[in-house]
């Protein structure tokens, strides 16, 4: 299911303008990885492990697909190994907290996950695999430079990690590289959270119903639950309660003028859910609806920090919404590990996304069947590129 959901994001993402400009840069394995990672991450519908605040699927699946197509290696095992390394590293550096210091956990962990995928597919021994990942840490720039495109930067980071595995036993493993990296960025590493050899991480990720910041999802779902019971009156005050950790990140009540801000704002997405619900599933957000109803809605929103919700963080990313004398709180939205999607929900999500993004959904049934039957990497790769 993880593979299917990520490939749906990849297929949708390849239609974005951000992805189109990468199409002519080359067709080699590194070019393919860069493009597929960028396309998937740009959608904001890829999965996320909230333990480390890391969107591993966008990196691991692309690397495993391209690498398995090259080596005829075991695709699913490579994905499991990659998730274990990438989510483990992001959790070890406390990604759920350091994000709000300006450090992007996914960018920090991408080379490590990509290196593990490459090492696994090349059959590297433990020492060479460790060397590749240590070298990958040294290649990591966990802070996104001002003005740099997030999607392309992440694609480049994945390529760096994959290349470290390609170098294999020739990769140098200088003493102190990881310690120097952690000191340089003020990051503590909890060694107990690193690659443990278990397969838990690949199953311990959240799936989002529509393109949005995961931090906003619980509050949006709480609003939708209330709104389904009773429409909101014009001018009615709305209160949104969020953990202090991410209130600032998703608490804007201003009119968003660009795609990503529209996916961050919990209030704006609630307004879409009420007055233009089809646009919730529009990945490109080429048109950001702005009507009198939406404007009035945002004018009446108050976003508050909530101590009780903060106490649940980072294990649970919750939200509470109150209006019309009624309140709804959600700690585990649909698609989270506590409320997981099955095949039916994932297929329905895929079809909603295809419809909202002007993509013919004829490929969804084929992709679903291929994912269920563990089709080979070459066949799956042909479905998305």
RORO-320223 format. One record per residue (C-alpha): x negated, z negated, y; residue number from 1. Coordinates in pm, 1 decimal. Layout:
<sites>
+----------+----------+----------+---------+
:       c1 :       c3 :       c2 : drenkol :
+----------+----------+----------+---------+
:        X :        Z :        Y :     NUM :
...
+----------+----------+----------+---------+
</sites>
This chain:
<sites>
+----------+----------+----------+---------+
:       c1 :       c3 :       c2 : drenkol :
+----------+----------+----------+---------+
:      0.0 :      0.0 :      0.0 :       1 :
:   -287.2 :    -80.6 :    235.2 :       2 :
:   -431.7 :    266.6 :    185.5 :       3 :
:    -99.0 :    441.4 :    248.7 :       4 :
:    -25.5 :    247.3 :    566.7 :       5 :
:   -370.6 :    313.0 :    711.5 :       6 :
:   -357.1 :    683.5 :    629.2 :       7 :
:    -21.8 :    708.8 :    806.3 :       8 :
:   -191.4 :    568.2 :   1116.2 :       9 :
:   -476.1 :    815.2 :   1072.9 :      10 :
:   -242.1 :   1112.4 :   1041.9 :      11 :
:    -45.3 :   1008.3 :   1351.0 :      12 :
:   -362.4 :    927.3 :   1542.4 :      13 :
:   -519.6 :   1266.7 :   1482.3 :      14 :
:   -251.3 :   1413.3 :   1710.2 :      15 :
:   -355.9 :   1195.4 :   2004.2 :      16 :
:   -555.7 :   1352.3 :   2289.4 :      17 :
:   -823.2 :   1088.8 :   2226.8 :      18 :
:   -877.7 :   1230.6 :   1878.9 :      19 :
:   -847.8 :   1597.4 :   1965.1 :      20 :
:  -1166.3 :   1597.6 :   2171.2 :      21 :
:  -1364.6 :   1487.2 :   1865.0 :      22 :
:  -1245.6 :   1772.7 :   1647.3 :      23 :
:  -1512.0 :   2017.5 :   1765.7 :      24 :
:  -1808.7 :   1782.0 :   1759.5 :      25 :
:  -1900.6 :   1859.6 :   1398.7 :      26 :
:  -1777.6 :   1853.4 :   1039.6 :      27 :
:  -2047.1 :   1650.9 :    863.9 :      28 :
:  -1973.3 :   1315.2 :    698.3 :      29 :
:  -2070.5 :   1115.0 :   1005.9 :      30 :
:  -1854.6 :   1335.1 :   1226.9 :      31 :
:  -1561.9 :   1285.9 :    991.7 :      32 :
:  -1603.4 :    908.0 :    986.4 :      33 :
:  -1626.6 :    891.7 :   1364.7 :      34 :
:  -1315.3 :   1101.2 :   1410.4 :      35 :
:  -1102.5 :    924.5 :   1147.4 :      36 :
:  -1197.0 :    576.7 :   1269.5 :      37 :
:  -1125.5 :    673.2 :   1629.6 :      38 :
:   -792.1 :    831.3 :   1540.6 :      39 :
:   -673.0 :    534.0 :   1339.0 :      40 :
:   -779.1 :    265.7 :   1586.3 :      41 :
:   -635.0 :    451.9 :   1886.3 :      42 :
:   -283.2 :    422.5 :   1745.0 :      43 :
:   -256.0 :     41.5 :   1760.8 :      44 :
:    -60.0 :     56.0 :   1433.1 :      45 :
:   -349.9 :    -14.4 :   1199.3 :      46 :
:   -355.1 :   -342.0 :   1007.6 :      47 :
:   -514.6 :   -664.2 :   1131.5 :      48 :
:   -654.8 :   -973.4 :    964.7 :      49 :
:   -564.6 :  -1249.6 :   1207.0 :      50 :
:   -817.4 :  -1490.8 :   1053.4 :      51 :
:  -1091.5 :  -1292.2 :   1226.3 :      52 :
:   -878.9 :  -1087.3 :   1467.1 :      53 :
:  -1022.3 :   -774.6 :   1304.9 :      54 :
:   -861.6 :   -436.3 :   1240.6 :      55 :
:  -1063.9 :   -358.3 :    929.8 :      56 :
:   -849.7 :    -78.3 :    787.3 :      57 :
:   -935.2 :    164.8 :   1064.6 :      58 :
:  -1304.3 :    139.9 :    973.8 :      59 :
:  -1307.4 :     72.3 :    599.9 :      60 :
:  -1058.9 :    334.6 :    485.7 :      61 :
:  -1226.8 :    614.7 :    682.4 :      62 :
:  -1572.7 :    523.7 :    550.8 :      63 :
:  -1446.1 :    486.4 :    195.1 :      64 :
:  -1259.6 :    817.5 :    203.0 :      65 :
:  -1554.1 :   1016.5 :    334.0 :      66 :
:  -1808.6 :    831.5 :    122.7 :      67 :
:  -1604.2 :    859.0 :   -198.3 :      68 :
:  -1550.2 :   1229.8 :   -138.8 :      69 :
:  -1928.9 :   1267.5 :   -119.4 :      70 :
:  -2020.9 :   1055.1 :   -419.4 :      71 :
:  -1711.4 :   1068.0 :   -641.5 :      72 :
:  -1724.3 :    689.9 :   -623.8 :      73 :
:  -1439.4 :    447.3 :   -684.4 :      74 :
:  -1233.0 :    467.6 :   -364.8 :      75 :
:  -1022.8 :    154.8 :   -408.1 :      76 :
:  -1315.3 :    -63.4 :   -512.6 :      77 :
:  -1510.5 :     56.2 :   -209.4 :      78 :
:  -1216.2 :    -35.9 :     13.8 :      79 :
:  -1195.5 :   -384.4 :   -140.0 :      80 :
:  -1569.6 :   -437.6 :    -93.0 :      81 :
:  -1552.9 :   -318.4 :    266.4 :      82 :
:  -1260.4 :   -542.5 :    358.3 :      83 :
:  -1435.1 :   -841.1 :    201.4 :      84 :
:  -1748.4 :   -785.8 :    409.4 :      85 :
:  -1581.8 :   -690.7 :    737.9 :      86 :
:  -1304.7 :   -950.0 :    743.5 :      87 :
:  -1544.1 :  -1212.8 :    610.8 :      88 :
:  -1791.5 :  -1145.0 :    890.1 :      89 :
:  -1524.7 :  -1141.8 :   1161.9 :      90 :
:  -1388.1 :  -1471.3 :   1032.5 :      91 :
:  -1739.1 :  -1618.6 :   1012.2 :      92 :
:  -1798.9 :  -1544.2 :   1380.5 :      93 :
:  -1458.6 :  -1693.0 :   1471.1 :      94 :
:  -1320.0 :  -1362.4 :   1591.1 :      95 :
:   -976.1 :  -1505.9 :   1667.4 :      96 :
:  -1131.8 :  -1717.3 :   1945.0 :      97 :
:  -1430.2 :  -1516.9 :   2068.5 :      98 :
:  -1207.4 :  -1219.5 :   2149.5 :      99 :
:  -1095.9 :  -1408.0 :   2458.1 :     100 :
:  -1458.3 :  -1444.8 :   2568.5 :     101 :
:  -1483.8 :  -1065.7 :   2590.4 :     102 :
:  -1636.8 :  -1012.1 :   2245.6 :     103 :
:  -1451.3 :   -757.9 :   2031.9 :     104 :
:  -1457.8 :   -883.6 :   1670.3 :     105 :
:  -1373.6 :   -543.6 :   1523.7 :     106 :
:  -1665.7 :   -383.1 :   1705.3 :     107 :
:  -1896.4 :   -663.2 :   1593.7 :     108 :
:  -1792.5 :   -637.4 :   1229.7 :     109 :
:  -1752.7 :   -258.8 :   1197.4 :     110 :
:  -2116.6 :   -179.9 :   1108.2 :     111 :
:  -2119.9 :   -457.1 :    847.9 :     112 :
:  -1803.5 :   -329.0 :    679.6 :     113 :
:  -1920.3 :     32.0 :    692.1 :     114 :
:  -2259.9 :    -63.7 :    549.9 :     115 :
:  -2096.1 :   -243.8 :    259.2 :     116 :
:  -1876.6 :     55.5 :    179.1 :     117 :
:  -2176.4 :    287.9 :    183.1 :     118 :
:  -2388.1 :     48.2 :    -21.4 :     119 :
:  -2119.1 :      9.8 :   -284.6 :     120 :
:  -2063.1 :    383.6 :   -320.6 :     121 :
:  -2436.0 :    445.4 :   -353.8 :     122 :
:  -2477.1 :    178.2 :   -615.0 :     123 :
:  -2733.4 :    -16.6 :   -412.7 :     124 :
:  -2854.1 :   -339.6 :   -563.4 :     125 :
:  -2781.7 :   -671.9 :   -399.1 :     126 :
:  -3107.7 :   -681.4 :   -206.5 :     127 :
:  -3070.8 :   -331.1 :    -63.8 :     128 :
:  -2705.2 :   -391.7 :     19.7 :     129 :
:  -2794.5 :   -710.7 :    205.0 :     130 :
:  -3073.0 :   -531.3 :    391.3 :     131 :
:  -2832.3 :   -258.6 :    499.2 :     132 :
:  -2583.8 :   -511.4 :    632.0 :     133 :
:  -2851.8 :   -714.0 :    809.7 :     134 :
:  -2979.3 :   -397.1 :    973.7 :     135 :
:  -2618.9 :   -312.3 :   1065.0 :     136 :
:  -2587.2 :   -646.1 :   1244.3 :     137 :
:  -2886.9 :   -553.0 :   1455.0 :     138 :
:  -2715.4 :   -227.3 :   1551.2 :     139 :
:  -2403.3 :   -406.7 :   1666.7 :     140 :
:  -2302.1 :   -427.0 :   2033.6 :     141 :
:  -1998.1 :   -656.9 :   2013.5 :     142 :
:  -1905.5 :   -632.7 :   2381.7 :     143 :
:  -1735.6 :   -312.9 :   2487.8 :     144 :
:  -1920.6 :   -166.9 :   2787.7 :     145 :
:  -1710.7 :   -124.6 :   3101.9 :     146 :
:  -1534.7 :    209.9 :   3099.1 :     147 :
:  -1634.6 :    294.9 :   2740.6 :     148 :
:  -1353.8 :    438.7 :   2523.8 :     149 :
:  -1270.5 :    174.1 :   2262.0 :     150 :
:  -1177.2 :    420.9 :   1989.0 :     151 :
:  -1495.0 :    630.8 :   2018.7 :     152 :
:  -1720.2 :    326.2 :   2051.1 :     153 :
:  -1574.5 :    186.6 :   1729.7 :     154 :
:  -1622.2 :    519.8 :   1552.7 :     155 :
:  -1987.0 :    522.6 :   1653.7 :     156 :
:  -2032.4 :    165.8 :   1529.0 :     157 :
:  -1889.9 :    261.7 :   1190.2 :     158 :
:  -2130.2 :    554.6 :   1166.1 :     159 :
:  -2423.9 :    323.9 :   1244.0 :     160 :
:  -2331.9 :     92.5 :    959.1 :     161 :
:  -2272.0 :    375.1 :    713.8 :     162 :
:  -2607.7 :    527.4 :    804.4 :     163 :
:  -2777.4 :    193.9 :    731.1 :     164 :
:  -2646.2 :    212.7 :    374.5 :     165 :
:  -2760.5 :    572.7 :    344.0 :     166 :
:  -3112.2 :    457.9 :    424.9 :     167 :
:  -3083.5 :    222.5 :    128.3 :     168 :
:  -3397.0 :     40.8 :     20.8 :     169 :
:  -3590.2 :    194.4 :    312.0 :     170 :
:  -3402.4 :    -22.0 :    559.6 :     171 :
:  -3621.8 :   -291.4 :    706.8 :     172 :
:  -3495.8 :   -647.3 :    691.1 :     173 :
:  -3690.9 :   -830.0 :    960.6 :     174 :
:  -3670.7 :  -1206.1 :    947.1 :     175 :
:  -3458.6 :  -1357.3 :   1219.4 :     176 :
:  -3262.1 :  -1042.8 :   1307.2 :     177 :
:  -2923.1 :  -1204.9 :   1250.8 :     178 :
:  -3027.9 :  -1528.3 :   1421.5 :     179 :
:  -3153.0 :  -1333.6 :   1720.7 :     180 :
:  -2831.5 :  -1135.6 :   1740.3 :     181 :
:  -2613.7 :  -1447.6 :   1728.5 :     182 :
:  -2823.2 :  -1623.7 :   1994.2 :     183 :
:  -2815.4 :  -1318.0 :   2218.5 :     184 :
:  -2436.7 :  -1313.0 :   2225.9 :     185 :
:  -2375.7 :  -1686.6 :   2193.0 :     186 :
:  -2201.8 :  -1642.8 :   1858.2 :     187 :
:  -2209.2 :  -1900.9 :   1581.8 :     188 :
:  -2188.7 :  -1773.5 :   1223.9 :     189 :
:  -2017.9 :  -1983.3 :    957.1 :     190 :
:  -2205.4 :  -1873.0 :    646.0 :     191 :
:  -1932.7 :  -2012.7 :    421.7 :     192 :
:  -1694.7 :  -1740.4 :    545.6 :     193 :
:  -1926.2 :  -1450.3 :    466.8 :     194 :
:  -1889.9 :  -1209.7 :    175.0 :     195 :
:  -1781.5 :  -1433.2 :   -111.2 :     196 :
:  -1727.1 :  -1173.9 :   -382.7 :     197 :
:  -1352.6 :  -1243.1 :   -397.3 :     198 :
:  -1092.3 :   -977.7 :   -323.7 :     199 :
:   -863.7 :  -1197.0 :   -111.7 :     200 :
:   -930.3 :  -1038.9 :    225.0 :     201 :
:   -782.8 :   -697.0 :    146.4 :     202 :
:   -450.9 :   -864.7 :     69.7 :     203 :
:   -464.0 :  -1107.3 :    360.5 :     204 :
:   -390.6 :   -870.9 :    646.7 :     205 :
:    -90.1 :   -819.8 :    870.3 :     206 :
:     89.8 :   -488.2 :    913.9 :     207 :
:    261.9 :   -407.2 :   1242.1 :     208 :
:    608.9 :   -251.0 :   1257.9 :     209 :
:    525.9 :    -38.8 :   1563.0 :     210 :
:    224.7 :     20.3 :   1789.9 :     211 :
:    160.3 :   -303.6 :   1974.1 :     212 :
:    -91.8 :   -578.4 :   2017.8 :     213 :
:    -41.0 :   -819.4 :   1728.5 :     214 :
:    -49.3 :  -1103.6 :   1981.3 :     215 :
:    276.3 :   -972.5 :   2132.2 :     216 :
:    456.3 :   -894.2 :   1807.8 :     217 :
:    612.4 :  -1232.2 :   1727.0 :     218 :
:    766.1 :  -1267.1 :   2073.1 :     219 :
:    897.9 :   -909.5 :   2065.0 :     220 :
:   1055.7 :   -969.6 :   1724.7 :     221 :
:   1209.3 :  -1294.1 :   1851.4 :     222 :
:   1363.9 :  -1103.8 :   2141.3 :     223 :
:   1496.1 :   -830.5 :   1912.1 :     224 :
:   1658.0 :  -1093.2 :   1691.8 :     225 :
:   1840.7 :  -1244.8 :   1988.3 :     226 :
:   1929.5 :   -909.6 :   2140.8 :     227 :
:   2083.3 :   -790.8 :   1815.0 :     228 :
:   2326.1 :  -1079.8 :   1839.6 :     229 :
:   2412.2 :  -1039.8 :   2207.5 :     230 :
:   2303.0 :   -797.0 :   2479.4 :     231 :
:   2128.3 :   -935.7 :   2781.9 :     232 :
:   2311.4 :   -938.3 :   3114.8 :     233 :
:   2157.8 :   -783.9 :   3426.3 :     234 :
:   1965.6 :  -1043.9 :   3620.5 :     235 :
:   1965.6 :  -1292.8 :   3335.8 :     236 :
:   1642.7 :  -1497.4 :   3324.5 :     237 :
:   1422.3 :  -1454.6 :   3017.6 :     238 :
:   1155.0 :  -1701.6 :   2911.9 :     239 :
:    866.8 :  -1599.0 :   2686.1 :     240 :
:    653.9 :  -1877.4 :   2536.3 :     241 :
:    311.6 :  -1792.2 :   2390.9 :     242 :
:     -1.3 :  -1976.0 :   2279.8 :     243 :
:   -242.9 :  -2037.6 :   2564.9 :     244 :
:   -509.5 :  -1839.5 :   2376.7 :     245 :
:   -343.2 :  -1504.9 :   2443.4 :     246 :
:    -78.5 :  -1560.7 :   2708.0 :     247 :
:   -292.5 :  -1387.8 :   2968.7 :     248 :
:   -368.6 :  -1095.2 :   2736.4 :     249 :
:     -6.1 :   -999.8 :   2663.9 :     250 :
:    182.3 :  -1184.1 :   2939.1 :     251 :
:    191.7 :   -921.2 :   3213.3 :     252 :
:    530.0 :   -853.4 :   3372.3 :     253 :
:    403.3 :   -568.0 :   3589.7 :     254 :
:    494.0 :   -206.8 :   3534.5 :     255 :
:    234.7 :    -57.7 :   3294.8 :     256 :
:     85.4 :    267.1 :   3414.9 :     257 :
:   -119.3 :    353.7 :   3106.0 :     258 :
:    -72.4 :    365.3 :   2730.1 :     259 :
:   -269.9 :     59.7 :   2618.1 :     260 :
:   -129.6 :   -176.6 :   2885.6 :     261 :
:    217.6 :    -73.8 :   2769.5 :     262 :
:    126.6 :   -188.5 :   2417.2 :     263 :
:    -17.0 :   -515.9 :   2541.6 :     264 :
:    273.9 :   -630.1 :   2757.8 :     265 :
:    520.9 :   -830.8 :   2550.0 :     266 :
:    777.4 :   -817.8 :   2833.0 :     267 :
:    763.2 :   -440.1 :   2876.8 :     268 :
:    800.4 :   -382.9 :   2504.2 :     269 :
:   1102.3 :   -613.2 :   2498.9 :     270 :
:   1251.1 :   -399.6 :   2774.1 :     271 :
:   1184.3 :    -89.8 :   2563.0 :     272 :
:   1351.0 :   -256.6 :   2264.2 :     273 :
:   1659.1 :   -318.6 :   2477.9 :     274 :
:   1685.0 :      2.2 :   2680.5 :     275 :
:   1466.0 :    269.9 :   2517.3 :     276 :
:   1400.8 :    156.4 :   2158.1 :     277 :
:   1279.7 :    493.2 :   2033.2 :     278 :
:    978.5 :    462.5 :   2264.1 :     279 :
:    852.6 :    155.7 :   2079.5 :     280 :
:    730.5 :    390.0 :   1804.9 :     281 :
:    572.8 :    645.5 :   2039.2 :     282 :
:    198.2 :    613.1 :   1980.4 :     283 :
:     93.4 :    850.2 :   2257.3 :     284 :
:    317.4 :    683.6 :   2518.4 :     285 :
:    290.4 :   1010.7 :   2708.1 :     286 :
:    596.8 :    899.2 :   2899.9 :     287 :
:    640.2 :    533.4 :   2990.1 :     288 :
:   1011.1 :    480.2 :   3058.3 :     289 :
:   1086.1 :    311.4 :   3388.5 :     290 :
:   1451.3 :    266.2 :   3477.2 :     291 :
:   1645.9 :     23.7 :   3692.1 :     292 :
:   1738.0 :   -173.9 :   3380.6 :     293 :
:   1373.3 :   -206.1 :   3276.1 :     294 :
:   1263.3 :   -299.3 :   3628.5 :     295 :
:   1532.5 :   -567.9 :   3658.2 :     296 :
:   1443.0 :   -699.0 :   3313.8 :     297 :
:   1076.6 :   -749.5 :   3406.2 :     298 :
:   1167.6 :   -908.6 :   3738.5 :     299 :
:   1350.0 :  -1182.5 :   3550.0 :     300 :
:   1082.9 :  -1262.4 :   3289.6 :     301 :
:    876.7 :  -1580.0 :   3299.2 :     302 :
:    582.3 :  -1611.5 :   3058.8 :     303 :
:    469.8 :  -1963.2 :   2972.0 :     304 :
:    194.7 :  -2125.0 :   2770.3 :     305 :
:    327.3 :  -2339.2 :   2488.3 :     306 :
:    131.3 :  -2626.4 :   2335.3 :     307 :
:    327.0 :  -2627.7 :   2009.2 :     308 :
:    258.9 :  -2257.2 :   1952.2 :     309 :
:   -106.1 :  -2308.5 :   2042.8 :     310 :
:   -135.3 :  -2570.5 :   1769.5 :     311 :
:    -49.1 :  -2304.1 :   1511.1 :     312 :
:   -320.9 :  -2069.7 :   1639.5 :     313 :
:   -525.2 :  -1903.1 :   1491.6 :     314 :
:   -359.4 :  -1941.0 :   1150.4 :     315 :
:    -29.9 :  -1811.8 :   1293.0 :     316 :
:     24.5 :  -1601.8 :   1604.4 :     317 :
:    371.2 :  -1700.1 :   1718.0 :     318 :
:    607.2 :  -1648.4 :   2008.5 :     319 :
:    937.9 :  -1783.4 :   2139.2 :     320 :
:   1198.9 :  -1616.8 :   2359.4 :     321 :
:   1490.6 :  -1780.3 :   2539.0 :     322 :
:   1779.6 :  -1623.9 :   2729.6 :     323 :
:   2153.6 :  -1671.6 :   2756.0 :     324 :
:   2127.0 :  -2029.9 :   2638.0 :     325 :
:   1979.7 :  -1919.9 :   2306.4 :     326 :
:   1625.8 :  -1929.9 :   2173.5 :     327 :
:   1438.1 :  -1771.2 :   1883.8 :     328 :
:   1088.5 :  -1854.2 :   1763.6 :     329 :
:    886.6 :  -1648.2 :   1519.5 :     330 :
:    556.1 :  -1754.1 :   1370.9 :     331 :
:    537.5 :  -1496.2 :   1092.7 :     332 :
:    683.2 :  -1158.6 :   1194.3 :     333 :
:    786.5 :   -892.5 :    946.9 :     334 :
:    474.3 :   -732.8 :    803.5 :     335 :
:    264.8 :  -1050.0 :    818.4 :     336 :
:    115.3 :  -1196.6 :    504.4 :     337 :
:    403.1 :  -1445.5 :    494.4 :     338 :
:    662.3 :  -1165.7 :    531.8 :     339 :
:    488.8 :   -866.0 :    370.1 :     340 :
:    622.1 :   -511.9 :    369.0 :     341 :
:    689.7 :   -336.5 :     41.3 :     342 :
:    674.5 :     36.3 :    -26.6 :     343 :
:   1026.6 :     89.5 :    111.4 :     344 :
:    945.7 :    -75.1 :    445.3 :     345 :
:    617.2 :    112.0 :    476.8 :     346 :
:    784.7 :    445.7 :    409.0 :     347 :
:   1058.8 :    371.5 :    663.5 :     348 :
:    793.4 :    278.0 :    919.0 :     349 :
:    604.0 :    601.7 :    849.2 :     350 :
:    915.3 :    812.6 :    902.2 :     351 :
:   1003.1 :    635.5 :   1227.8 :     352 :
:    651.3 :    696.5 :   1354.5 :     353 :
:    657.2 :   1062.2 :   1252.5 :     354 :
:    990.1 :   1117.2 :   1428.3 :     355 :
:    879.0 :    942.1 :   1747.2 :     356 :
:    553.0 :   1133.8 :   1763.3 :     357 :
:    683.0 :   1484.2 :   1688.0 :     358 :
:    505.8 :   1499.6 :   1353.1 :     359 :
:    672.8 :   1676.7 :   1061.6 :     360 :
:    729.4 :   1406.0 :    801.1 :     361 :
:    712.5 :   1639.7 :    501.7 :     362 :
:    373.2 :   1496.6 :    409.6 :     363 :
:    495.1 :   1137.2 :    383.0 :     364 :
:    648.3 :   1168.1 :     35.8 :     365 :
:    337.8 :   1342.9 :    -96.0 :     366 :
:    105.7 :   1085.2 :     56.9 :     367 :
:    318.3 :    802.5 :    -77.5 :     368 :
:    304.1 :    944.9 :   -428.4 :     369 :
:    -69.5 :   1002.9 :   -407.4 :     370 :
:   -133.5 :    649.2 :   -285.4 :     371 :
:     76.6 :    502.6 :   -565.5 :     372 :
:   -109.1 :    706.3 :   -826.1 :     373 :
:   -456.5 :    628.6 :   -687.2 :     374 :
:   -530.2 :    991.5 :   -606.0 :     375 :
:   -891.4 :   1085.2 :   -543.0 :     376 :
:  -1059.4 :   1066.6 :   -205.7 :     377 :
:  -1092.1 :   1443.0 :   -164.3 :     378 :
:   -718.5 :   1496.6 :   -209.2 :     379 :
:   -627.2 :   1211.9 :     26.2 :     380 :
:   -881.1 :   1326.8 :    284.2 :     381 :
:   -721.2 :   1671.5 :    280.7 :     382 :
:   -385.1 :   1511.1 :    363.9 :     383 :
:   -499.8 :   1362.6 :    692.1 :     384 :
:   -767.5 :   1579.2 :    848.0 :     385 :
+----------+----------+----------+---------+
</sites>
